[in-house]
Amino acid sequence: MPNLPAKWLDRHLDYRLPMLGGGDVRIVQLRLHALGYVAADAADGLYGPNTRNAIQAFQADRGLAVDGVVGEATMAALMIPSGETPRAATATTFKPLRRPAPPTPHQPPQPTEVVPAAWLPNARARRIVCHWTGGNYRASAEDLEHYHFVVQGDGEVVRGRHAVDANDSTADGIYAAHTRGLNTGSIGIAVACMFQASERPFSPGPCPMTEAQWRRMVALAAQLCARYGLAVEPRTVLGHGEVEAILGVRQRNKWDPLLLPWQPELATAEVGDRFRSAVIAALHAHEEGEPARALAATLGGRPMRDAAAFDCGIWLPVGGLVDDLGWRLEGADGSGLTLVTPDERTLYLPFCYGPDDPSDPAWVFDRARVLAEGLVRAQSVAEQLGLGLVVAPDGQRIALEGSPPAAPGEAAPAPAFRTVTVNGGDTLAALAARHLGDSGRWTDIRDAQGNPFTRETARRLAVGAQVLIPTPTEGPAAAATPAPPLDDLVAELVALTPAWSRGHARQAIPVLVSCCLANGVTKPAHIGYVLATAEHETNFGRLMEEKWVNSDEQRRYEGRFGNDRPGDGKRYKGRGYVQITFKANYAKFQDVVPGIDLVAEPERAAEPDIAATITVIGMRDGRFTRHKLSDHLGEVDGDFVQARRIVNADLERTDAWDETRTPRGQRIAARARAFTAVLHGQWQRGGADAAMGDGSGGGI
């Protein structure tokens, strides 16, 4: 393999909250998949608990220190090139991997039981998608047909017509159809509400979602995650309105349940992050009404007095922040208080006196009592300071990690910023997720004059505007939230694409490039041609699934190439970045995604990670036409025109929409050369310090 840019591999990876994300995480996950440790759809680019568990299993098998951290030794072992013997690709391979024994006999408490255990059969659940019904506060017969569970207005959870395991496969047509194109393996839960609601201008209608329903949905999601071993990550716990942006599965202008009637100013991305944070807290906290449980707590490595877990949340003592860490209490009201950190950051935080603290309309500020008994939500502190909230595996300790406020007497370092230009579709939350690893850190971004954004100015963010994003400083804080390693490369590649397809290119290019690297396709010309092919075939996934209109040509799919049952033509229609069609071709690619039955679940070929794997391995190994990338292309050059034969022999064909009437082979070749030039430039700038996969020990 050629030397890869060192900046792509310059940090250790471990599990924390907010989770580390980026192209380097995806590369690790795809290598774990290639070696048989995780399923293909686990490569979501987020270092969650499932990735940590897989790394621990890999480390144990390789005789490495079992710590769940990807450092130099682990990365070097992961990237040993082809010739390794992967784990057997059997159905049992992708059951939850073994976890190391906890350091103490204590087990974390189970979340609140919202529904009876009998309602939760064994199932191959992969994600939870949250909805609202768009009706009144009672579940209708139609609601019960489409969702597995519905939270009614009084908080009662009713069971739908279909059990969770009905969605293990959708081939028989008997399942809960709640999310377009994403029902296989998906649990659908909904809140009964929002009749006649409108998004713009926002109106919740006569039946707005209530906070009680929201909390009930959080508790239900936590129970489902615990029952089915789901990590709480954006790809596994998400709102219907997030599906298209996060998973790339097109929906029809869905926005549920991501606008809160009691906080309508919150951006939808922030609502999704808050929901997942609440689910995480519920998984690690006692049931409502139980006594508070003490947790040892640290902030930025500095100990403070114990935190408390109750009411599906984790709470920090105000006195500990003030006395132990030097924070300043400015004031309080009945629901929140104002604290100022030693480096003069002002926080307004949800506040209470404990699990039995009643709402008191005559509440008055008592400084002594606030300091002695007051508690603030740990997740709110983490969000406002851009820290990760980590709960230890034994359930007895929490840590807020990252770049903490300076202690008294310490000089807070002046933040450094880099300039980023806003592209179409960008929001501050999206920029914070991409560059800082946490969408909640959008408040750390500044405008071109260095001023912080308010919610109002954030809504007016314009395409082409320049914003200032914090850069990591020296030391541990720098390692905590670096910019995603592939970000600069992706930006250069996306800039080559037409404006009308740039949104899809921005989603597809990091998936395809990471998949190439993880599967040994590392030559710039090879990656460049993969990208050019995906652009030509489906506009980078804009047409990820063949539109079925029952045309004469489509009707001829029946009875050919393995389509041996009525309806197989439509069932095995074209899907993917490079579309595969016919049952025989779905079967041919079975082995590239072990643990996933593409014949039984053909719709999964349209999932971005699976589609990328089929495209990359198909072009690498000659599975489409027996022509391989290496047959036509070298490191940075080769016969880019004849390379079209890797996928199709139509290189002389012209397209009616192309006014220049340029043959396809030549047109795709020109695009491939442009992508290759950018990739080659990145390779040259990357230096020779990060050799990957040659056994030299190069790594993160």
N, C-alpha and C positions, 0 to 999 in steps of 0.2 A: 504494500500500500504506500502511496506517497505520504510525505509529511503533511499533517494537517495543522492549520493555524493554532498556535499555542493558546490564544485567547478563547478558543472553543472549549478548552479542557483545563480551566485554571482554578477550579474550586473543588472542595470535597462536597459530596452529596449525602445528606442524611434526612431523616424524617423530623419535621418541625411544623408548627403552625404560625403564620401561613406557610403552606408547603412551597418548597423550592420548585421552580419550573423552568423549562427551556429546552433547547435542542439537545443539550448534553444529557438531560434526564431521559429524553425520548430515545437517544442512541443506546443508553444503558438498558432501557426497557426492551427495545427491539433485540438487543443481543441476548437478554434473558429469554425472550420468546424463541429466538433461534436455537438456544440451548435447551429449551423445553421446560423452563421454570415458570413461565407465565403464559396466559392466553394472548392471542394476537391483539384483542381489543384492550389489553392492559396498557398499551403504549400511548398514554394520554399526555405525556410531557410533564406530569406532576409527580413528585417524589412522595407518595402517600404510604400508608402502612402496608399495603399489599406489595409494593415495590421493595420496601424495607425487608419484609418477610422473605421475599424471593432472594434478595441479596444475602440474607443470613443463611438460607439454605444453600446457595451457591458457595458461600465462604466455607461452610461446614464440609461440603463435598470436596473442595479444593485444598482443605487443610489450612485455610487462612484464619486469622482472628475473626471470630463471629461477633461483629459489632453493628452490622447493618449500615455501615458507612462505606461509601465508595471513595476510597483514596487511591494512592498511586498503585499499591500492590493489587488491590481488587480490580482496578480498571485494566491494568496490564493483563491480568488473568482473563478478564472478560473478553478482551479484544484479540486473543489468540486467533489467528486467521483460520480459514477453512481447513478441514481435516479433523476438527474436533468431533467427538461422538456425542450428539445431543441425547438428552434423556428420551426415553421411549415416548413417542407421541400418542399416548393412549388417553382414553377418556378420564382416567384417574389423575393424569398429570396436572390438571388444572383445578383440582379441588383445592380449598384453602391450604396453603403450605404450613408445615409445622412451625410453631412459634417457640422461641427459647423459653426455658422455665423462668418465671418471674423471680426477682431477687428475694421476695418474701412470700409466705403462704397466702397473704391477702389477695383477694381477687377484686377488681373494680366492681362496683354495684351494677346491677342490671337496670336498664331504663324502665320507666313506668310502663306497665302492661296496659295498653290502650284497648287492644282487642284480645280475645281469648287465644291461647296457643293453638287450639284446635282449628282456628281460621288460617293458620299459617303452615300449610303442608310443605314437605320437601319440594324444592323447586330450583331451577337454574336461573335465579334472578341476577341480573347484571346492573340494574339501575332502578331508580325511583323517579318518576316524572310527576310533578305536582301541578294541579289544575284548579280552576274554579268552574262551576257548572254553568254559570250564566243564567241561573234560574232563581227561584225563591229559596227560603231557608229549609225546605224539605227536599229530600232526594226523590226525583221522579223515576218512573219505570225506565225511561231512556237513560238516565244517569246510572242506574244500577246495571244496565246492559254494558255501559262503556267503561266504568271504573271498578277497580277491585274494592275500594273503600271510599265512602263519602262521609265527611264531617258535617253534620247538620247544624242548624243555627243554635240549638240548645246544647251543642257539644257532643251529642251522641254520635258514635261512629257506626254506620250501617255497612253491611257486607254486600258487595255487588253480586251479580248472577254468576260470574266466572271466578273460580279460585285462582290464586296466584300462579299455580303450576299450569294453568290453561295456556299461559303465554310462553311456556317453554318452547313451543313451536306454533307458528301461525298457519302452517300448511293445510290444516284441516278446516280452517275458517271458523273455528269455535274458540274464541278468545275475547278478551276485553280490548276493544279497538279504541284506544284513548289518544294515541299520538301518531300522526300520519307518518308511515314509513319507519316507525321505530317501536313497534309493539312486541317484537320477539325479545323475551327476557326482561321486559319493562313492567314494573308495577305502577299502576295508575292510581293515585289518590287525589281526591278533589274536596274542596269546600263548597257546600251548597249556598250560593250567594251570587250577587252582582247581576241581578236581573236588569236589563236595559242599561247596563253600564257602557260608558264611552271612554275611549283613551284620550282623544284630542278634540275639544278640551276635556279634561278628565272630569267624569261624573260617575260616582259609584252606583247611581240608581237608587231605587227604594229599598234594596236589600244589600247593603254594603257588607263586605267581609268584616268580621269583628276580630278584635285582638284575641278573644277567647278561642275562636275558631283557628286562628293562626297558631296559637300555642298548642292547641290540640293536634294540629297537623305536624308541628315540630316533634311532639312526643311520639306520634304514630310513626313518623319517618325514622326516629331513633330506634324504636322497637323493631322495625323492619330491617334496619342496618345491622342490628345485633343478631337478629334471627338468621339473616342470609349472608352474613360475613361481608357486608359492603363497606368499603372505605368511604368516608364522607369527603368527596371530591367533586369538582364541577361536572365531571363526566358521569358521575354515578348518582348524584343527588342534585336535581335541577328543576327549575320551573319550565312549563311548557313554552313560555316566551323566550327561554334561553337555548332551546334545542338547536335551532338553526345556526346560531352564532358559535356554540360550543361543539356540537357534534356534526355540523355540516349537513344535516338532514332538513331539507326545505319544508317549512310549514307555511301556513296561510295567514300572515299578519297576526300571529298569536302574541299576546302580552300577559297572559295569566300565569301565576297569580302574583305579578311583580309590581303592582302599584297598590300601596297600602292606603286605605281611606283615611286612617288616622295620621299618616305621615306622607302625604302625596308628593312632597318635594323631593323624596329620595329617588335617585336614579335606579332603573331596573337592575343594573349590574350590582349595585350596592344592596338592593333588597335580596338578590340571590345569595350574595356573600353572607349577609346577616342571617338568612335562613340556615345556611350550612353551619355557621358558627353556633347558632342556637342548638342545632342537632348534635354537634360535637359536645357542647356543654351538657346536653341531656344524657348523652352516653356515659359521661364521667361524673354525673351528679346523682344524689339521692332522689327518691321520689318526693313529690310535693307533700308537705305535711310531716315528713320525718325530721328528726332533730338534725341540726347542722353538723357536718363532719369536718374536722380540722385537717388542713393540708399544709405541709411545709412549703414555704414560698420564697422564691428569689426573683429579683428584677435585675437583668443584666449581670447576673452572677453575684449580686450582693444580697445577702439574706435580709429578710424582714419578718415581722411577726406573722403567725399562721393565717392563711386564708381560710375561707369557709365554703363548703359545698352544700347547697340546698336549693329547693324550688327550681330544679333543672338549670342551675347556673353556678358559677364560681365567683366568689366575692372577696375583695381585698379590704383589709382594715384601714380606715382613714388614718388612724393613729400611727400605724406602721409606715405609711407613706410619708407622714409628716415627721415623726420622731426618728425613724430609722434611715430614711432616704433624704431628708431635708426639704420636702415639698412644703408649700405654703397654702393654708386654707384661707380662701378669700371670702366665701359666703356660701349660703345654701338656701334652698326652698324645700317644699314638701316632697319633691320628686327627684331633685338633682342638686349637686353642689359644684362649686368652682374651686379647682385646685391649680396652683401654678408650680411648675417644676423649677429646679435650680437654674436651668438655662432659659427661664422666662417663657416657657410654653404654657398656654392657658388651656385647661381642659374642663368641659362641663360634663359631668358623669352621673348616670342613674345611681340612686342612693336609697338605702334603707337602714333600719336598725336590726334586721334579722328576719328569720323565716316567719315569725308571728307578728310582724310590724303592721298594724292596721293603717289604712288611709285616714288621715286626720285633717279635716278642712280647716281646723284652727291651729295648725302646726306653726310653731315659732322656732327661730334659729337659736339653739342652745349649743354654743361652741364647745363647752366642756363635754357635753354628752356626745356630740358628733365625734370628737376626738377619742372618746372612750369606747363608744359602741358603734359608730357609723361604719358602713360598708359600701363599697362601690363595685360595679361589675368589672371583673378582670378582663373580659372580652372587650369592653368599651375602652379600658385603658390601653389594651394592646392595639386596637384599631386606631385610636387617636394618636398614638406614638409610633405607629408603624412597626410594632414588635410582633414576634411570634408567641403564641400561647401554647406551651407544651405540657401535656399531662403525662407523668411518668407511667410506665407499664404497670407498676404496682398500685396505681391509683391513690398514692399517698403524698405525692409531691407535684407541685406545678412550678413552671419557670416561664417568666416573660423574657424572651431572648431577642437580641438584636442590638441596636445602638441606643442604650438607655440615656436618660437625662443626666447631665453632669452632676456630680456630688458637690456639696458645699465646699467652696475653696478651690474647686477645679475649674479651669477655663474651658468652656464649651467650644469645641472647634468650629470655626466658621464653615458652613456648608459650601461645598463646591458644586457647580451646576454645569451641565452640558446642554446645548441647544438642540431641540428636536422640532421638526416641521410637522404640523398636523395634516394628516391625509384624510381623504374621504372615508367616512365611517368611524373615525377615531372619536373617542370620548376621553375625558380625563381618567375615568376608571380603567378604560382599556389601555391607555398609555401607562398608567401606574402598574397594571398587571404585567404588561410586556417588558417594561424597563426596570421596575422595582420589585417584581415578583409578588405584588399584593395590590389588588384593585382598591383596597381601603386606604392606600397611601396617596390617593389623588390630592389630598390636602397639602402634601409636601411639594407639589408642583407649583411653579411660579409663572406668571406671565412674562412677556419679554422685558418688562421694566422691573422685574423682581418682586412684584406684588403677589400675595397669595390669592387664590381664587375663592370666591364665595359660590354658593349654589347657583345664584342668579348669573354670575359671570361665567360659570362653568357651562351653563345651558347655552350661552351665546358663543361658545367656542367655534371659530371659523376655520374652514379648510384653507391651508396656506399660512395660517398664523404660526408664530414661533413661540414655544414654551421652554421653560428651563426646568430640567429634571435633575435631582440630586445625583451626584456621582459618589461612589463609595470612597471613604477615606482610608488611610492606612490602618492596619491592625484588624482585630476580630470583626469589627463592624463592616469592614470592606468585604469580608467573606460571607456575611449574612445575607445581603441582598444585592448581588451583582446583576448587571444587565444580562438578559438571556444571551448565551454565547453565539447563537446563530443570527442574532438580530440584524447586525450590519449587513451580512451577506444577503439575508432575505430582502432587506430594504433595497439593495442594489438590483437584485433579480426582479423584484416586483416592479421597479421603476421601468423595466424594459417592456412591460406588458401594456396593452391599450387601456385607456382609462375606463372603458365600459366593462372590462373583465377584471379590473384590478382587485376588487373585493374578493372574488373567488381565488385569484392568484395568491393573495395575502394569506388565505387559509390553507391552500393546497401546497404551496412551495415548501414551507418548513416540514410538512408531513413527508413529502417526496424526498427531499434532500436528506432528512434524518434516516429515512428508510433505506436510501442508497448506502449511506455510510455504515449503517448497522449490518447490511448484507454484503459488504465487501465491494460495492460499486463506488469506487473512490476517485477514479480518473475524471478530470474536469470534462473531457469530451463525452464520456459515458453519462455523467449526471446531466450535462447540458442537453444531450439527445433525449433522455428520459423526460426532462421538463418540456422540451419542444414537442414531443409526442403527446404528452398529456394536454398541452395547450391546443394542439390541432384536433385531437380526438374528441375532447369534451369541454374545451375552454376551462381547463383546470377544475373540472367537477361541476361546472354550471349545468351540464347535462349528464349528471352522474347515473341517471337511470333512463333507459329508452322510453320515450313517450309512446304509450300504446293507443293506437287509433284503429286497430283491427283492419289495417290496410291489406291489399292483396299480397304484398310482399311479406307482411307479418303472418298472414294466414298460412303461407308456405313454410313457416317454421314447424308446423305440426308434422309429426311422423319422420323427422330427419334428425340425424346426429344425436341419437339417444332420446329424443322426445317421443316416448312410447305410450303416453297416456293423454286422453283429451284434456286440453288446457295447458299442456306443457309448453306450448309456444309462448304464451304470455308469462307462465311461471318462470321460465328460463330466458326471459328477454335480456337485452343488453344492459350490463351494469358495470360501473367502475370508471377509473380515469382512462384506461384503455378497456373498452367494454368487452366482456366475454358473453357469448350467446350460445344457447343450446345446452341441454343437460350433460352431454358428453364433455363439453369444455368446463362446465362447473366441476364435474368429477375429476377432470385432469388437474385442476389446481387444488384439490383437496389437501394434498400433503404440504402445501406452502403455508397453510394456516392450521396447524395441528390443534385438535380439540374442538374445531368448528366444522360442522357438517354442512358444507355448501350445497349439497344436493337436497338435504332436508330443509335448509334455511337459505335459499338462494338470495333473498333480499339483503343478506349481510354482506354480499359482495359490493354493495354500494356504500358501506361504512368506510370513511376515509382511510383509516389505518389498514384495513383489510384490502381495500382497493389499491393502496400504494404498494403493499406487499406483492399482490398479484402482478402489478405493472412492472415493478423492479425485478423480481425474480423471473418473471416471464421473459423480459427483454435480456436479462443477464444470461439465462440458460437456454434461450431459443425455444421457449415453449409455445410461442404464438405461430411461428412459421419455420422453425428450425434454424433461422438466422439469429446469431447472438451479437451482442454489442461488440465483443472482441473480434468478431469476423470482419468488421468494417471500420472500427475506430481505435485509435491509439490513445496516447496520453492527452494531447490537446488537438490532434488533427486526425485525418483519415478521410474516407469517402462518405461525407455526410449525406450525399444524394442517395447512394445505393443503400445506406443504412435504413432507409424507409422499409426495406424488405424484412426488417426485424419484426414488423407488425403487419405489413400489408404490401402486396406487390403492385400497388396502384401509383407508383412514383411518377408515371407519365400522365396521369389523369389530371384534368383541370376542373375547377369548380365554377359554377355559373355566377356566383356572387363576386368572384375575383375579376375585376375589370382588366387586370394585366394579363389574365389567362396564363399565369405562371404554373407550370406543373407542380403537383404536390411535393414531389421529392425535392425540388429546388426550394420551394417556399419553406418547407420544414427545415431544410438544411440551413437556410439563412438564419432562422430563429435559433437553431441549435448552436451555430457559431457565436451568436451574440451572447447566449447564456454561458457558453464555454469560456468566452473571453473574461466575463466577470468572475467565474469560478477560478480560472487560472490566476487572475490577479490576486484573489484572496489567498490562494495557495502560496504564491510568491511572497506575499506580505506576511504570511504566517510564520516564517522561519523554520528551522530544522530541529526545534527543541521538543516537539510534541509528536514524535514518530508513534504511530498507533498500530498495534497489531503485529509488530515485528519481534516481540519478545524482549525489547530493549528496556522495558520498564517505563516508557513514556506514558503519561496519563494526566489525570486532573491535578 
